[in-house]
């Protein structure tokens, strides 16, 4: 069993990753870091290289911290929520960890579509982590 975390290089993504890594150390389990991109024309080679370098850095930091981990960059033409839920089911994850950004009062009426899909579709618990201001 493992913990699955959705990661994008934002303060919310880093907060989710940090929480998940600490939880893995407490539970003595492994971490699967997922960076999911829809792909297509808006995802160019430079952006892919930047993400790849970021994910290598993360893998190195997790190893140094003693967290058993696997980092996956998925570009499969599906929504990130679908990738996270699918990986969590395949790996029989204990929990999925996602980062949430703060929203305006109007934005609070509608949760982000990826976060909402993960909450509704996941067969395991989902932890939503907010970044500090």
C-alpha positions in Angstrom: 0.0 0.0 0.0 1.1 3.5 -0.7 0.1 7.2 -0.5 -0.5 8.9 -3.8 0.0 12.6 -4.1 -0.9 14.9 -7.0 1.9 17.3 -7.6 2.3 20.5 -9.6 5.0 23.0 -9.0 3.0 25.5 -7.0 2.9 26.4 -3.3 -0.2 24.2 -3.0 1.5 21.3 -4.8 4.6 21.6 -2.5 2.3 21.7 0.6 0.6 18.5 -0.5 3.9 16.8 -1.3 5.4 17.8 2.1 2.4 16.6 4.0 2.3 13.3 2.1 6.1 12.7 2.6 5.7 13.3 6.4 2.7 10.9 6.5 4.7 8.2 4.6 7.4 8.4 7.3 4.8 8.1 10.0 3.0 5.2 8.4 6.2 3.6 7.1 4.8 3.3 3.6 5.9 4.5 0.2 4.9 7.6 -1.7 3.8 7.8 -5.4 4.1 11.3 -6.7 2.0 12.0 -9.8 2.4 14.9 -12.1 -0.4 14.7 -14.6 -0.6 16.8 -17.7 -3.4 16.6 -20.3 -0.9 17.1 -23.1 -1.7 18.3 -26.6 -0.7 21.5 -28.3 -0.5 23.6 -25.1 2.2 21.2 -23.6 5.5 22.0 -25.4 8.9 20.3 -25.2 10.4 23.1 -23.0 7.6 22.7 -20.5 8.0 19.0 -20.5 11.7 19.3 -19.8 11.1 21.8 -17.0 8.6 19.4 -15.3 11.0 16.5 -15.8 13.9 18.4 -14.1 11.6 19.4 -11.2 10.4 15.8 -10.7 14.1 14.6 -10.7 14.8 17.2 -8.0 11.8 16.0 -5.9 12.8 12.3 -6.2 16.3 13.3 -4.9 14.9 15.3 -2.0 12.5 12.4 -1.0 15.4 9.9 -1.1 17.5 12.2 1.1 14.6 12.5 3.5 14.3 8.7 3.7 11.0 8.5 1.9 10.6 5.5 -0.3 9.1 7.0 -3.4 8.3 6.7 -7.1 7.7 9.8 -9.3 5.6 9.5 -12.4 4.9 12.1 -15.0 1.8 11.2 -16.9 0.8 12.8 -20.2 -2.0 10.6 -21.4 -4.7 13.0 -22.7 -6.9 12.7 -19.7 -7.7 15.0 -16.8 -5.3 14.9 -13.8 -8.2 13.8 -11.6 -8.6 10.6 -13.7 -4.9 9.8 -13.5 -4.8 10.2 -9.7 -7.9 8.1 -9.1 -6.6 5.4 -11.6 -3.2 5.2 -10.0 -4.7 5.1 -6.5 -6.9 2.2 -7.5 -4.1 0.3 -9.3 -1.8 0.7 -6.3 -4.5 0.2 -3.7 -3.5 3.5 -2.1 -4.2 4.2 1.5 -4.9 7.8 0.8 -4.7 10.4 -2.0 -3.3 13.8 -1.1 -4.0 16.9 -3.1 -3.3 20.6 -2.7 -6.0 23.2 -2.7 -5.7 26.9 -3.3 -7.6 29.6 -1.5 -10.5 30.9 -3.4 -12.6 34.1 -3.5 -16.0 34.0 -1.9 -17.6 33.3 -5.3 -15.0 30.7 -6.1 -15.8 28.9 -2.8 -19.2 28.0 -4.3 -17.5 25.8 -6.8 -14.6 23.6 -5.8 -11.9 23.1 -8.4 -13.1 20.6 -11.0 -10.1 18.2 -10.5 -10.4 18.4 -6.7 -14.1 17.7 -7.0 -13.7 14.7 -9.3 -11.0 13.2 -7.0 -13.2 13.6 -3.9 -16.2 12.1 -5.7 -14.5 9.3 -7.6 -11.7 8.1 -5.2 -12.3 4.8 -3.5 -9.9 5.7 -0.7 -9.8 8.7 1.7 -8.6 12.0 0.2 -6.7 14.6 2.2 -6.8 18.2 0.9 -3.9 20.4 2.0 -3.8 24.1 1.9 -0.5 26.0 1.5 0.4 28.5 4.2 0.1 32.2 3.2 
